[in-house]
Amino acid sequence: MGKNAIVGQSGGPTAVINSSLAGVYESCLACGAEKVYGMRFGVEGLLKKKYVDLATVLPTDVEVELLKRTPSSFLGSCRYKLPDWQTEPQVYEQLFEILKELDIGWFFYIGGNDSMDTICKLAAYGASVNSDIRFMGVPKTIDNDLMGTDHTPGYGSAAKYISSVLKEVIRDSLVYDIKSITIVEIMGRNAGWLTAAAALAASDDCEGADLIYLPEVAFDVDAFVEKVRTLQETKPSIVIAVSEGVKLADGRYVCELTSDDRAVDVFGHKMLTGTGRVLADLLSSRLGTKARAIELSTLQRCASHIASGTDIAEAYQAGGAAVHAAAEGHTGEVVALKRISDKPYQCVTDLLPIEQVANLEKKVPLEWIIEDGTQLSSAFIDYARPLIQTELPPMYVSGAPRHIHL
Protein backbone atom coordinates (compact mmCIF):
# COMPACT_ATOMS: atom_id res chain seq x y z
CA MET A 1 0.00 0.00 0.00
CA GLY A 2 1.18 3.54 -0.80
CA LYS A 3 2.56 5.70 1.97
CA ASN A 4 0.94 8.99 0.98
CA ALA A 5 -2.55 10.49 0.85
CA ILE A 6 -4.23 12.82 -1.62
CA VAL A 7 -7.35 14.95 -1.18
CA GLY A 8 -9.47 16.99 -3.57
CA GLN A 9 -12.45 19.32 -3.48
CA SER A 10 -15.17 19.25 -6.09
CA GLY A 11 -18.44 20.92 -7.04
CA GLY A 12 -19.74 24.16 -5.58
CA PRO A 13 -17.90 25.75 -2.66
CA THR A 14 -19.21 26.27 0.87
CA ALA A 15 -18.26 28.27 3.93
CA VAL A 16 -16.86 25.16 5.66
CA ILE A 17 -15.43 22.88 2.94
CA ASN A 18 -11.93 23.93 4.00
CA SER A 19 -12.66 22.78 7.53
CA SER A 20 -13.15 19.29 6.09
CA LEU A 21 -9.86 19.69 4.24
CA ALA A 22 -8.18 20.62 7.53
CA GLY A 23 -9.72 17.55 9.16
CA VAL A 24 -8.39 15.29 6.39
CA TYR A 25 -4.93 16.87 6.47
CA GLU A 26 -4.36 16.75 10.21
CA SER A 27 -5.85 13.27 10.58
CA CYS A 28 -3.70 11.90 7.74
CA LEU A 29 -0.57 13.11 9.49
CA ALA A 30 -1.79 11.72 12.81
CA CYS A 31 -2.49 8.34 11.18
CA GLY A 32 0.98 8.06 9.69
CA ALA A 33 0.78 9.35 6.11
CA GLU A 34 4.23 10.52 5.05
CA LYS A 35 2.88 13.18 2.68
CA VAL A 36 -0.55 14.64 2.04
CA TYR A 37 -1.09 16.01 -1.44
CA GLY A 38 -3.89 18.34 -2.49
CA MET A 39 -5.39 18.12 -5.99
CA ARG A 40 -5.52 21.49 -7.71
CA PHE A 41 -8.99 21.80 -9.24
CA GLY A 42 -10.20 18.37 -8.31
CA VAL A 43 -9.78 15.18 -10.30
CA GLU A 44 -9.72 17.20 -13.52
CA GLY A 45 -6.61 19.01 -12.31
CA LEU A 46 -5.08 15.75 -11.12
CA LEU A 47 -5.35 14.38 -14.66
CA LYS A 48 -3.11 17.31 -15.66
CA LYS A 49 -0.73 16.51 -12.79
CA LYS A 50 -1.72 19.62 -10.87
CA TYR A 51 -1.22 19.00 -7.16
CA VAL A 52 0.52 20.50 -4.15
CA ASP A 53 2.25 19.08 -1.07
CA LEU A 54 0.02 20.49 1.67
CA ALA A 55 2.90 20.66 4.15
CA THR A 56 4.40 23.46 2.02
CA VAL A 57 1.29 25.64 2.24
CA LEU A 58 0.09 24.62 5.72
CA PRO A 59 3.40 24.63 7.62
CA THR A 60 2.04 25.48 11.09
CA ASP A 61 -1.12 25.29 13.18
CA VAL A 62 -1.77 28.96 12.39
CA GLU A 63 -2.32 28.24 8.69
CA VAL A 64 -4.52 25.25 9.48
CA GLU A 65 -6.67 27.34 11.84
CA LEU A 66 -6.93 30.06 9.20
CA LEU A 67 -7.94 27.40 6.68
CA LYS A 68 -10.92 26.41 8.85
CA ARG A 69 -12.18 30.00 8.73
CA THR A 70 -11.57 30.55 5.01
CA PRO A 71 -14.55 30.06 2.68
CA SER A 72 -14.65 28.41 -0.75
CA SER A 73 -12.39 25.63 -2.00
CA PHE A 74 -8.77 26.28 -1.00
CA LEU A 75 -7.48 23.74 -3.53
CA GLY A 76 -9.79 24.84 -6.33
CA SER A 77 -12.68 22.80 -7.67
CA CYS A 78 -14.09 21.32 -10.86
CA ARG A 79 -17.30 20.02 -12.35
CA TYR A 80 -15.74 17.12 -14.22
CA LYS A 81 -17.71 13.98 -14.91
CA LEU A 82 -15.60 10.85 -15.08
CA PRO A 83 -16.64 8.55 -17.94
CA ASP A 84 -17.65 4.96 -17.25
CA TRP A 85 -14.52 2.96 -16.58
CA GLN A 86 -15.80 0.00 -18.59
CA THR A 87 -16.04 2.06 -21.79
CA GLU A 88 -13.15 4.54 -21.32
CA PRO A 89 -10.57 2.80 -19.13
CA GLN A 90 -7.73 4.95 -20.49
CA VAL A 91 -8.80 7.87 -18.25
CA TYR A 92 -8.57 5.62 -15.20
CA GLU A 93 -5.28 4.13 -16.32
CA GLN A 94 -3.89 7.66 -16.55
CA LEU A 95 -5.20 8.59 -13.10
CA PHE A 96 -3.95 5.46 -11.42
CA GLU A 97 -0.52 5.92 -13.01
CA ILE A 98 -0.34 9.39 -11.44
CA LEU A 99 -1.42 7.96 -8.09
CA LYS A 100 1.27 5.32 -8.39
CA GLU A 101 3.91 7.98 -9.11
CA LEU A 102 2.86 9.81 -5.93
CA ASP A 103 2.82 6.57 -3.92
CA ILE A 104 -0.82 7.15 -2.89
CA GLY A 105 -2.51 4.78 -0.48
CA TRP A 106 -5.48 6.95 0.54
CA PHE A 107 -7.66 9.05 -1.76
CA PHE A 108 -10.22 11.50 -0.33
CA TYR A 109 -12.75 13.56 -2.28
CA ILE A 110 -14.81 16.29 -0.61
CA GLY A 111 -18.03 17.03 -2.43
CA GLY A 112 -21.71 16.44 -3.11
CA ASN A 113 -23.76 14.14 -5.33
CA ASP A 114 -21.59 14.36 -8.44
CA SER A 115 -18.40 14.07 -6.41
CA MET A 116 -19.65 10.88 -4.81
CA ASP A 117 -20.21 9.56 -8.33
CA THR A 118 -16.48 10.13 -8.88
CA ILE A 119 -15.54 8.17 -5.75
CA CYS A 120 -17.96 5.40 -6.73
CA LYS A 121 -16.34 5.00 -10.16
CA LEU A 122 -12.77 5.20 -8.86
CA ALA A 123 -13.44 2.62 -6.15
CA ALA A 124 -15.09 0.28 -8.66
CA TYR A 125 -12.20 0.58 -11.11
CA GLY A 126 -9.70 0.15 -8.30
CA ALA A 127 -11.39 -3.07 -7.25
CA SER A 128 -11.38 -4.31 -10.86
CA VAL A 129 -7.59 -3.95 -11.10
CA ASN A 130 -6.91 -5.11 -7.52
CA SER A 131 -5.60 -1.72 -6.43
CA ASP A 132 -4.91 -1.32 -2.73
CA ILE A 133 -5.73 2.42 -2.78
CA ARG A 134 -8.58 3.26 -0.40
CA PHE A 135 -11.15 5.70 -1.75
CA MET A 136 -13.32 7.67 0.68
CA GLY A 137 -15.95 10.37 0.19
CA VAL A 138 -16.30 13.35 2.52
CA PRO A 139 -19.78 14.94 2.32
CA LYS A 140 -20.20 18.56 1.30
CA THR A 141 -23.09 20.54 -0.13
CA ILE A 142 -25.11 23.55 0.89
CA ASP A 143 -28.07 21.84 -0.81
CA ASN A 144 -28.31 19.25 2.00
CA ASP A 145 -29.54 16.68 -0.52
CA LEU A 146 -27.15 13.76 0.08
CA MET A 147 -28.90 10.52 0.94
CA GLY A 148 -28.16 8.62 4.12
CA THR A 149 -26.85 11.52 6.19
CA ASP A 150 -28.88 13.57 8.66
CA HIS A 151 -27.47 16.71 7.03
CA THR A 152 -24.40 17.78 5.11
CA PRO A 153 -21.52 20.03 6.12
CA GLY A 154 -22.08 23.37 4.43
CA TYR A 155 -25.83 23.44 4.89
CA GLY A 156 -25.85 24.82 8.43
CA SER A 157 -23.79 27.87 7.49
CA ALA A 158 -25.83 28.57 4.35
CA ALA A 159 -29.04 28.19 6.39
CA LYS A 160 -27.68 30.60 9.00
CA TYR A 161 -26.89 33.15 6.29
CA ILE A 162 -30.28 32.78 4.61
CA SER A 163 -32.28 33.12 7.82
CA SER A 164 -30.22 36.14 8.87
CA VAL A 165 -30.60 37.86 5.49
CA LEU A 166 -34.34 37.20 5.51
CA LYS A 167 -34.69 38.93 8.86
CA GLU A 168 -32.83 41.96 7.51
CA VAL A 169 -34.85 42.03 4.28
CA ILE A 170 -38.07 41.89 6.29
CA ARG A 171 -36.98 44.79 8.50
CA ASP A 172 -36.08 46.78 5.38
CA SER A 173 -39.40 46.05 3.69
CA LEU A 174 -41.41 47.49 6.58
CA VAL A 175 -39.85 50.97 6.46
CA TYR A 176 -42.55 52.59 4.29
CA ASP A 177 -46.32 52.46 4.73
CA ILE A 178 -46.93 51.42 1.14
CA LYS A 179 -47.79 48.21 -0.65
CA SER A 180 -44.69 46.32 -1.73
CA ILE A 181 -43.62 42.79 -2.52
CA THR A 182 -40.10 41.42 -2.12
CA ILE A 183 -39.21 38.03 -3.58
CA VAL A 184 -35.98 36.44 -2.37
CA GLU A 185 -34.67 33.79 -4.75
CA ILE A 186 -32.66 31.05 -3.03
CA MET A 187 -30.62 28.21 -4.50
CA GLY A 188 -32.14 24.76 -4.82
CA ARG A 189 -32.74 22.82 -8.03
CA ASN A 190 -34.83 19.84 -6.94
CA ALA A 191 -34.51 19.94 -3.15
CA GLY A 192 -35.78 22.90 -1.14
CA TRP A 193 -33.63 22.63 1.99
CA LEU A 194 -32.00 26.02 1.49
CA THR A 195 -35.24 27.86 0.85
CA ALA A 196 -36.81 26.06 3.80
CA ALA A 197 -34.16 27.76 5.96
CA ALA A 198 -36.05 31.00 5.41
CA ALA A 199 -38.50 29.65 7.99
CA LEU A 200 -35.78 30.05 10.62
CA ALA A 201 -36.14 33.83 10.31
CA ALA A 202 -39.45 33.73 12.17
CA SER A 203 -39.06 34.40 15.89
CA ASP A 204 -40.37 36.65 18.62
CA ASP A 205 -38.60 39.60 17.00
CA CYS A 206 -39.48 38.88 13.37
CA GLU A 207 -42.63 37.97 11.47
CA GLY A 208 -40.73 35.70 9.11
CA ALA A 209 -41.32 35.20 5.40
CA ASP A 210 -45.00 35.41 4.46
CA LEU A 211 -44.75 32.67 1.85
CA ILE A 212 -42.09 30.00 1.20
CA TYR A 213 -42.10 27.96 -2.01
CA LEU A 214 -40.03 24.79 -2.45
CA PRO A 215 -39.51 22.64 -5.58
CA GLU A 216 -40.96 19.61 -3.81
CA VAL A 217 -44.47 21.02 -4.41
CA ALA A 218 -45.77 21.90 -7.89
CA PHE A 219 -46.08 25.67 -8.34
CA ASP A 220 -49.48 27.05 -9.39
CA VAL A 221 -49.12 30.54 -10.89
CA ASP A 222 -52.76 31.57 -10.49
CA ALA A 223 -52.96 30.29 -6.92
CA PHE A 224 -49.74 32.17 -6.15
CA VAL A 225 -51.10 35.47 -7.46
CA GLU A 226 -54.37 35.03 -5.59
CA LYS A 227 -52.54 34.16 -2.36
CA VAL A 228 -50.51 37.37 -2.59
CA ARG A 229 -53.61 39.41 -3.47
CA THR A 230 -55.42 38.11 -0.38
CA LEU A 231 -52.41 38.74 1.87
CA GLN A 232 -52.11 42.34 0.74
CA GLU A 233 -55.63 43.10 1.85
CA THR A 234 -54.38 43.01 5.45
CA LYS A 235 -50.59 43.27 5.12
CA PRO A 236 -49.13 45.89 2.76
CA SER A 237 -45.54 44.63 2.75
CA ILE A 238 -44.99 41.01 1.78
CA VAL A 239 -41.73 39.04 1.68
CA ILE A 240 -41.63 35.75 -0.22
CA ALA A 241 -38.86 33.13 -0.30
CA VAL A 242 -38.72 30.98 -3.42
CA SER A 243 -36.43 28.21 -4.61
CA GLU A 244 -34.79 28.84 -7.97
CA GLY A 245 -35.97 25.36 -8.99
CA VAL A 246 -39.72 25.66 -8.41
CA LYS A 247 -41.60 23.92 -11.20
CA LEU A 248 -45.05 24.01 -12.73
CA ALA A 249 -47.19 20.86 -12.72
CA ASP A 250 -46.08 20.15 -16.31
CA GLY A 251 -42.44 19.97 -15.22
CA ARG A 252 -41.26 23.33 -16.56
CA TYR A 253 -39.20 25.51 -14.26
CA VAL A 254 -40.90 28.80 -13.40
CA CYS A 255 -37.83 30.63 -14.71
CA GLU A 256 -38.60 29.08 -18.12
CA LEU A 257 -41.88 31.00 -18.40
CA THR A 258 -39.98 33.77 -20.20
CA SER A 259 -37.45 31.53 -21.99
CA ASP A 260 -36.96 27.78 -22.18
CA ASP A 261 -33.56 28.10 -23.87
CA ARG A 262 -31.36 27.20 -20.90
CA ALA A 263 -27.74 26.11 -21.02
CA VAL A 264 -26.78 22.86 -19.30
CA ASP A 265 -23.62 21.87 -17.41
CA VAL A 266 -21.48 18.75 -17.93
CA PHE A 267 -23.79 16.74 -15.70
CA GLY A 268 -26.85 17.71 -17.77
CA HIS A 269 -28.28 20.15 -15.21
CA LYS A 270 -30.14 23.17 -16.61
CA MET A 271 -28.70 26.49 -15.51
CA LEU A 272 -31.34 28.08 -13.28
CA THR A 273 -31.64 31.76 -12.51
CA GLY A 274 -34.23 34.51 -12.73
CA THR A 275 -37.14 32.82 -10.96
CA GLY A 276 -37.55 35.73 -8.55
CA ARG A 277 -37.51 38.27 -11.38
CA VAL A 278 -40.12 36.32 -13.36
CA LEU A 279 -42.47 36.20 -10.36
CA ALA A 280 -41.90 39.86 -9.42
CA ASP A 281 -42.77 40.97 -12.96
CA LEU A 282 -45.83 38.71 -12.90
CA LEU A 283 -47.13 40.23 -9.67
CA SER A 284 -46.44 43.78 -10.84
CA SER A 285 -48.44 43.25 -14.00
CA ARG A 286 -51.36 41.40 -12.41
CA LEU A 287 -51.67 43.29 -9.13
CA GLY A 288 -50.24 46.69 -10.03
CA THR A 289 -48.06 46.59 -6.93
CA LYS A 290 -44.38 47.47 -6.64
CA ALA A 291 -42.46 44.17 -6.65
CA ARG A 292 -38.74 43.52 -6.61
CA ALA A 293 -36.56 40.43 -6.69
CA ILE A 294 -33.43 39.74 -4.67
CA GLU A 295 -31.26 36.88 -5.89
CA LEU A 296 -28.92 35.62 -3.18
CA SER A 297 -26.97 33.71 -5.83
CA THR A 298 -23.42 32.79 -4.77
CA LEU A 299 -23.57 34.98 -1.66
CA GLN A 300 -25.26 32.17 0.26
CA ARG A 301 -22.49 29.65 -0.46
CA CYS A 302 -19.40 31.17 1.13
CA ALA A 303 -20.53 33.62 3.82
CA SER A 304 -17.86 32.60 6.33
CA HIS A 305 -18.38 35.84 8.27
CA ILE A 306 -21.62 34.30 9.54
CA ALA A 307 -20.69 30.61 9.43
CA SER A 308 -22.25 28.20 11.90
CA GLY A 309 -19.82 27.04 14.56
CA THR A 310 -21.61 23.71 14.62
CA ASP A 311 -21.14 23.40 10.87
CA ILE A 312 -17.42 24.15 11.03
CA ALA A 313 -16.88 21.58 13.77
CA GLU A 314 -18.87 18.86 11.97
CA ALA A 315 -17.10 19.54 8.66
CA TYR A 316 -13.75 19.03 10.38
CA GLN A 317 -15.10 15.92 12.11
CA ALA A 318 -16.29 14.44 8.78
CA GLY A 319 -12.86 14.91 7.21
CA GLY A 320 -11.16 13.22 10.14
CA ALA A 321 -13.65 10.35 10.17
CA ALA A 322 -12.92 9.58 6.50
CA VAL A 323 -9.21 9.31 7.26
CA HIS A 324 -9.66 7.05 10.26
CA ALA A 325 -11.99 4.81 8.21
CA ALA A 326 -9.36 4.54 5.45
CA ALA A 327 -6.69 3.77 8.05
CA GLU A 328 -8.89 0.92 9.29
CA GLY A 329 -9.17 -0.53 5.78
CA HIS A 330 -12.42 0.98 4.52
CA THR A 331 -12.82 1.97 0.87
CA GLY A 332 -15.68 2.86 -1.47
CA GLU A 333 -17.59 4.54 1.36
CA VAL A 334 -18.71 8.00 2.38
CA VAL A 335 -18.92 9.58 5.81
CA ALA A 336 -22.43 10.34 7.04
CA LEU A 337 -23.63 12.40 9.99
CA LYS A 338 -25.97 10.57 12.37
CA ARG A 339 -28.10 12.50 14.85
CA ILE A 340 -28.36 10.62 18.13
CA SER A 341 -30.10 13.26 20.22
CA ASP A 342 -32.28 16.32 19.64
CA LYS A 343 -32.21 17.79 23.14
CA PRO A 344 -29.36 18.28 23.65
CA TYR A 345 -28.35 18.14 20.00
CA GLN A 346 -25.71 15.47 19.40
CA CYS A 347 -24.38 14.12 16.13
CA VAL A 348 -21.80 11.41 15.40
CA THR A 349 -20.21 10.09 12.20
CA ASP A 350 -21.20 6.94 10.38
CA LEU A 351 -20.13 5.21 7.15
CA LEU A 352 -22.23 4.31 4.12
CA PRO A 353 -21.43 2.37 0.94
CA ILE A 354 -20.90 4.98 -1.77
CA GLU A 355 -23.56 3.33 -3.97
CA GLN A 356 -26.21 4.37 -1.44
CA VAL A 357 -25.31 8.03 -1.91
CA ALA A 358 -23.97 8.70 -5.41
CA ASN A 359 -26.45 10.21 -7.91
CA LEU A 360 -29.35 10.17 -5.43
CA GLU A 361 -31.19 13.17 -3.94
CA LYS A 362 -32.76 13.66 -0.52
CA LYS A 363 -35.68 16.06 -0.59
CA VAL A 364 -37.57 17.91 2.12
CA PRO A 365 -40.24 15.53 3.52
CA LEU A 366 -43.66 16.53 2.22
CA GLU A 367 -45.11 16.30 5.72
CA TRP A 368 -42.82 19.18 6.72
CA ILE A 369 -44.32 21.44 4.01
CA ILE A 370 -47.61 22.88 5.26
CA GLU A 371 -50.25 25.54 4.57
CA ASP A 372 -50.83 24.54 0.95
CA GLY A 373 -47.11 24.33 0.30
CA THR A 374 -46.27 27.84 1.50
CA GLN A 375 -44.70 27.28 4.94
CA LEU A 376 -42.62 24.81 6.97
CA SER A 377 -43.73 22.85 10.02
CA SER A 378 -42.29 22.90 13.52
CA ALA A 379 -40.68 19.53 12.72
CA PHE A 380 -38.45 21.23 10.17
CA ILE A 381 -37.61 24.01 12.62
CA ASP A 382 -36.62 21.43 15.25
CA TYR A 383 -34.47 19.67 12.64
CA ALA A 384 -32.70 22.75 11.29
CA ARG A 385 -32.35 25.06 14.30
CA PRO A 386 -29.45 23.14 15.93
CA LEU A 387 -27.45 23.29 12.70
CA ILE A 388 -27.07 27.09 12.76
CA GLN A 389 -25.92 27.39 16.36
CA THR A 390 -22.78 29.23 17.60
CA GLU A 391 -20.22 31.21 15.65
CA LEU A 392 -16.54 30.96 14.82
CA PRO A 393 -15.77 34.43 13.46
CA PRO A 394 -13.04 35.09 10.88
CA MET A 395 -9.65 36.39 11.88
CA TYR A 396 -9.76 40.12 11.12
CA VAL A 397 -6.81 42.14 9.84
CA SER A 398 -7.20 45.88 9.21
CA GLY A 399 -10.94 45.52 9.70
CA ALA A 400 -11.46 42.84 7.03
CA PRO A 401 -11.53 39.03 7.25
CA ARG A 402 -8.16 37.35 6.58
CA HIS A 403 -8.25 34.31 4.32
CA ILE A 404 -5.61 31.82 3.21
CA HIS A 405 -5.30 31.10 -0.50
CA LEU A 406 -3.10 29.49 -3.13
N, C-alpha and C positions, 0 to 999 in steps of 0.2 A: 504494500500500500504506500502511496505517495506521502511525503512528509509535510507538504504544504497545503494551505487552504486558499480558496478564491471565493470572492463574494461580488455579486452584482445587484444593481437596482434597475427596475424596469417599470414601464407604464407611467401614469401620472404621478407627480410628486405629492408629498403631504408635509405637514408641519413636523412630523415625528419620524419619518422614514430614516433619518440619519441616527436617531436613537437606536433603531434596530441594527443599523450598521455598526454602531459603537458596541452594542451587545454581542454581535458576531465577532468583532475584532478582539475585544478583551477576553471573551470566552475561548476563542481559538488559541490565544497565547497561553491562557491558564490551563488548557487541555493538552498542551504540548506541541502545537503546530510550530514548525521552525520559521516559516514565513506566512504572511497573510497578504494575498494580492487582491487588489480591487479592480474589477473590470471597468474600463472607461466606456460609458455609453452601452452598458448591458452586454448581452451575448452578441449583438451585432458588432460592437466595438472589439470584443474578444476575437471574433473571426478575422479582424484586421490587426490582431496582436497589439491592441491598445489596452494596457493595464499598468498598474502602479503598485509598488511595494508600499503597503500602508504604513509601515514603520517609518518611512522617510517623510511622510506628511502628517503623521500623528505621533511625534517623538515623545511627548510627555502627557501626563494626565490632564494638563491644561487644555491641550488641543482636543482631547477626547471629550472633555466636559463641554467645550465650546461646540463640538460637533453635535452633541445632544440637543443643543439650543439653536441650531442652525436649520432653517427650513429647506425644502426642496431636496433634490438628490445630489449629494456631494460628489458622487462618482459620475454623474451624468446618467441619462436614461435612454431608452429606445422603445419603439413600438414595432419590433421585428417578430414576424411569425415564422418559426421554424417549420420547414416542410416535413412531411411524413418521412420517417427514417427508412421505411420500407421502399419508398419510391425514389428518394434522393439521398442515399447513404453518404455521398461524397461530402456533403456539408458536415455531417457528424464525424466522418473520418478526419476532416480538417480540424474540427474542434477538439477531438480527442487527441490528435497529434500535438496541438498546442498545450493541452492539459498535461500531456506526458512530458513535454519539454520543461514545463514549470514544476514537475514532480508533484502534481495535485492529488491529494487523497480525499479532500472534502470540498464540495461545491455547494454554495448557498446562493439562492436567488430571492430577493425581496420584492414582492409585487402582488398584484391582484389576479383576477381570473385568467387573463392571457399569459401572465408570467407563470402561473401554475401549470398551464398547458406546456410551457417550455420545460419545466422540471419533469413533467410527466413523460415527455418524449425523450429527454436525455436519459432518464432513469431506465426507460424501456430499451433504448438502444444500448446503454451500458450493460444491462443484463444480457442482451443478445450476443454481446462480444466478450462476456465474462470479465468486464471491467470491475476493479475493486474500488473505484471512486464512489463515494457516497453522496447522493444528491438530496438536498433538503430545501423545502420551500419555507419562506418566512412571510407571513401574511401582511399585506398592506393594501389599503384602499379607503379613501374617504367615503366611497359609495356604500360600504358596510354590506356588500352583497355576496361575500364568500360563504359557501355552504359549510356547515359543520362546526362553525365557530360562533360563540355567543355574540361577538362583535369583532371588528377588525381595527388594529392600530391605524390611526389616522382619522377615524370617524369621530372620536370624542372631541378632538381639537376643532375639526370642521363644524361639528354640531355646536360647540361653545361659541365659535365665531358667528355662526348663523343666528343663533338665539340672541346674542348680544347686539348684532347689527339690527335685527328685527325690532328690538326694544328701542333702539335709537331712531330708526325710521318711523316708528309709531309716535314717539315723542315729537319728532319733526312735523309729522302730518297733522298734528292737532294744534299747530300754532295759530292758524287762521280760522275764523268762523265762516267757512265757505265749504261748498261741496267739492270733494276731491277724492280721487281713487289712486292708490299707489299699488302697483303690482311688482313684487320682488321675484325675479326668476332665479331659481336655484338649480344646481346641477342634479342630474339623475335621469338616466336614459330609460331604464325599465324598472328600477327599484327606487322607491321614494324615501329612503331613509334620511337623506340630507334635508329634503323639504319638510319631512315630518319633524325635524329638529326645530322648526319655527314654532312648534307648539310649546317648546321650553321657554319661550319669551313671556308667556302668560304667568303672572304672579300677582302678589298683593299690591305691587307698585306698577303693574302694566296690564292693559286689557288683553294683550296678545293679538295675533293676526285674526282678522275677522273670518277669513276663509283660507283653507289650506287644501291644495289639489295635488294628488299623487298619481303617478302613472299606473298604479295598480287598479284604479277605477276608471272606467271609460268616461271621457269628458263630453258633456252635453252642452253645446254652445248656447242654445236657447234657455236651458235651465240655469246656466251660469249668469246670463244677462238678467233674467228675472230675479234671481237670488240677490244680485247686487242692487237692482231697482228697489226691491222690498227693503233691504237693509238701509238704503239711503233715505227712506221715509222717516227713520228715527235716528239715524247716525250719519251725519254729513260726511265725515272723513272715514274712508275705508282702506284698510291695508290687506292685501291678498298675497299669499305665498303660493307659488306654482312651480312644479317641476318642469324643467326644460323638455322632458320626455312625455308629457301628457298626450294621450291619443284619443281620437274620436272612436266611436264604436266600430267604424269600418277599418280601423287599423292605421289610419293616417295620423301622423303627428300634427298637433295643433299649429306648429310653426310652418307646416306645409300648406296651410290655408292660402298663403300668398304666393308660395312657390314650392313645387315638389321636386325641383332640380337641386338635389343635395349631394355634395361630394361625400365619398366614403373613405374610411381609412383602410389600412392593410388587413385589418381583421373583418372588414365588411360592414363596419358600423357607420350609419349615416351621421354626418356632422350636424349637431343640433345647436341652434341658437335662434334667438328672436321670438321665442314664445311669448314673453312678457310684452314685447312691443306689439305683436299681433293682437293680443287681448286688450291692451290699452287702447289701441286704435278702434277696435270693435266697440268697446264701451263708450268711447267718445262719440262715435257716429250714431249709436243707437240710443244713448241716454242723454247726450248733449252735456256731459259732465267732464270737467278737466280730469284727464287720466294720464299718468306717466308710468314708465317702466324703469326698473332698476335691475340690471343684470349683474349679479355678484361675480359671475365668470370665474377667472382663476384666483380672485382674491380669497375665496373660501378654502383654497387648497393649502396654502402655505403661510397662514397668519400665525407665525410663531410667537408674535408679541402677545397673543391671547391663547396660547396653547394650553390644553388641559394637562395638569400635572399627572393625573391618573393615566392619561394616554401616553405621555412620555415614558413613564415607568413601565407600562405594559409593553410598549414597543421594544424597549431595551430587554425586557424579560423574554419576549418572543425570540429575539435574536440569539440570546444566550441559550434558550431551550433547544433551538435547532442545532447548535453546536454540540451540546451535551448528548443529544440524541444520536448525532453522527458519530461521536466518540464511542458511543455504546453499540455501534454497528447498524444503526437504522439508515435506510435509504429509501428514496421514492415516497417520502412522506412530507407532510406540511404541519407546522405547529398550529394548534387551535387554542383559543381561549375558552375556558370552561368556568362558568359562574357557579359557585358553590354556596353562595349566601347573598341574600338581598339586603338584609338588615342585621349586622353591618354588611356592606358590600364587600365581597371577597371573590377573587378570580384566580384560577391557576391555569397552567398550561397543560395541553393534551397533544396527542399526535393522531393524525388521520392519514390513511392511504391517499396519495395524491389524486387517484382516480375518483375519489368521492368529492373532490373540490374543483378540479380543472373543468372549465367551460360550463359550469353550472352557476345559477344565480339564486340568491336568497332574497325574497321580497318581503315587504312589510305585511304581516298577517292581516287578512281582511277584517278580522274581528277587532283589530285595533283602529280601524278607520270608521268613524261614526258620523252621525248627522248628515246622512245622504252623501257621504264621501267628502265632507268639507272640514272635518276636524279629526283630532286624534284622541284616543281614550286615555284614561288614567293608567291603564296597563302599559301603554307606550311610555308615558311620563316616568313611571316607576322603573322601566327598563333603561331609559336613556339618561335620566338625571345623574346617576352615579358616574357616568362616563365623562362628564364635563367638570368634575370636581377638582379643586386646587389649581395652583398656578406654579410654573417654574419660569420666571421672567427671563428675557434675554440678558446677556451681559451688555451694559451700555458703555459706549465710549464717545465722548463729546456730544452726549445727548441722543445718540442714535444707536440702534442695536448693532453689536459686532457679530459678524458671521465668519466662518471659516470656508474657504473655497479653493478649488484647484485652478 
